[in-house]
Amino acid sequence: MKATIWHNPRCSKSREALAILSDTPGVDVEVVEYLKTPPSREALAALYARAGITPAQGLRKGESIAKEQGLAGASDEAILDAMAAHPILIERPLVETEKGVRLGRPPEAIREIL
């Protein structure tokens, strides 16, 4: 099974999710450091739709840029635009397999799609 993790190596939750993926037999892991290679706005929208969450649920609300841009209570469209322009706003890790997409908060949540 192929799994793609949208990863930030500086994040402990992202590292924990990557360890779960790496320790699961039969999983071929593709690591995408999303701060270096951010997903497109369209890709983000598709990931959130597959995960069954809204862009607001995938937003790092505590980031200063989120506060500066007034993203609390903003539309999904505005949040996706902001995430595309500032990938630090993307909550991590996002993990995608053929079985779906999960936000790894907590990291164990990704087991549902393995």
ABEGO torsion letter per residue (X at the ends): XBBBBBBBAABAAAAAAAAAAAABBGBBBBBBBAAABBBBAAAAAAAAAAAGBBAAAABBAABAAAAAAGABGBBAAAAAAAAAABAAABBOBBBBBAAEBBBBOBAAAAAAAX
